[in-house]
Structures are given as C-alpha cells and as structure tokens.
Amino acid sequence: MKLRTLLAAAAFALAPAVLLPAPAMAEPPIYTGAFDDLAVQGYDPVAYFTDGKPVKGVKDFSTTYLGATFRFASAAHRDTFIANPQAYAPQYGGYCAWAVSQGYTAKGDARNWKIVDGKLYLNYNTSIQKKWEGDIPGFVSAANTNWPGLVD
C-alpha cells in the first residue's frame, strides 16, 4: 500500500474522533490537588467552625472521606469529623461555590471561605468570593440545583 493511501485511510478513520466533541467528564466528588488526594488543600475543615479561621492539618491526624484525604490539626478534630463528615466537609466537595452556581466546577481555595447557615463554602479567589457574597442565597440555591450533575 502506498504511503499516501495509508495516510488517507488513517485520516478518514480518525476523522469522527476529531470532529465529535469529547464526552463530558464529571468531576470527583471532592476537589483535590492535581498531584495529591488532599481535600481542602490540607486545611482542617473542623477548624473553620471551632477556630473561625483556616488551620493547616497534619499528616498524623487524617482520614479518608469520599476518596479524598482530609487532614486535621488534632485528633479531636479528626474524630469530630469522622463522627459527622457532612457537617464539616465543605459544600460542593470543596469546589468553588460560585462556579458551581454557574454550572461548572473550579477549584475552591481554602483561604477564601465562609460559613453560612452552619455550612462551609469555598470560593476560587477573593474577587469571586466578593461576587458570591453579593447574593449568597441565590447562588446557593442555583449551586444546589447544579451540583448533582457536576460530579461522579
């Protein structure tokens, strides 16, 4: 078979794959970094509620929840989380709350956070958080509607 014929056949065979859009890929239920499985960028999710600020967790006090590793500042925080992870894990798996309200996912930054009605929300950055704070009830309502279809 001539090289030209072989190349034409290969191009014809690959054309559908090139022309068709890739199937939508749902995200994992918990946002983690690209090179690790750490949730909340290694920050202690319980500390937001008890200390009122982000506190880095340590490897010695960790647990796995929904396929991600959560770290804590103390054994007591870890045990509190294990007893009721839904109460302390960030909403929308730690993805940006504003992005989820818009129908897509983006990383949540552990330093851009807010507790609203007893729930922890993270946002992409300070600018996005200010936008989200402009209509928290509306964005939470939209995000609650969008969230189930965005993750595995």
N, C-alpha and C positions, 0 to 999 in steps of 0.2 A: 504494500500500500504506500502511495506517495505521501510525503510529509504534509503537503498541502491538504490532501484528502483527510489525513489523520487529524490535523488541526481543525478543519472544518467540522468533522464529526464530533470532536471534543467540545467545540464551541456550541454546537447545536444541542449536545447532551446537557451541558451546564446552563444553558440559557434560562430554563424555568427556575433554577435555583437563584440565579442572579436577578431575575425580573420580579419574582414574588417577594413580598415583604416577609421578614422573619417573624415567626410566631411570637406573640407577646410572652415575655418571661416574667412570671410572678416572683416577687422578692421573698427571701426567707422571712419568717415571722418576727425575728429580732434583728435589728440592724447591728452589724459588727464591722470591724475594720477589714480592709482588703487582705491583710496579712495575718490576721488572728481571729479568734472567735469571741473576743471580748465585747460584751454589751456595755452600753453607756460609757464607752471609751475607758473602761476600768474604774469608773467612779462608783461609789457606793450609793445605790438608789434609796436605801433607807435613810441615809444621812440628809437628804433633801428635806425629809419630814421631821427628823429629830434635831438636826443642827441648823436647818434653814440655809444650807449652802452646799455646793458640791465638795465632796471629800474623796480623795483617791482611796480606792480599796487596795488591799494587799493580797498577794497570791495565796498566802496561808489561810485566808478566810474567803473561800469561794464556793460556788455551787453552779450547777448547770440547770438551765431552765429553757425549754423550747429550743434546744440545740445550741444555746449560747452560754458562755461563761460569765457569770456575774461575780464581781469582787466586792468585798466589804471591808470596812475599817476595823471591825471587831467581830468576834464570834457571836456576840449578842445580836448584832445587826444581821449577820448571815442567818441565824436561827429565826429571827423575826421574819425575814424574807421567805425562808423555806416554809414557815407556817402559813403564809398568805401571800404568795408572789403576785397575784393580781392586784393587791392593794399597793404594792410598791414599784412594780415594774413600770417603766414609762409607757404611756399610751402610744398606740400605733407602733409598738415594738421598738420605740426609740427613734423612729424616723421623724423627720420634721413635720410637726403638726400642721403648719400652714401648707406645705407641699401636699400632704395627704388631703387636705380640704380642697385642693385644686385638682385632685385626681391622679397624682403621681407621687413617687417616693423620692426623697432626698435625704442625705444623712442628717441626723439630729446631732447637735453639738451639746455636750453635757454642760457646757458653761452658759448656754442660752436656754434657760428653763423657767418654768412657772408651775406652781401648784394651784389648780383651780378645782373647786368642789372636791377636794381630797384626792385629786389625780395629778400625776406628774406628766408634764408635757415638755418636749424638747423642740427647739427650732434650729434651723440651719445656721443662722448668724444673728447678730444684733439687729441689723436692718430688717430682716424677715420677721424677727420676733416683734419689733415695733409694729409692723404691718398686721401681724396676727393679733396683737393686743388691741387693735382698732375695732375688732368685732369678734371677741373670743367666742361668745355663744353661737354666732352664725358660722364661724369657721369650725368649731367643734361639731356642730350639727352636720355640716357638709362632710367633714372628715369621717364621722361615724357612718355615714351613708357610703362613702367611697372605700373605706378601709377593707372590708371583707374581700373585695375583688382585686386588691393590690398585692396580696401575699399568698404564699403556698398554703 
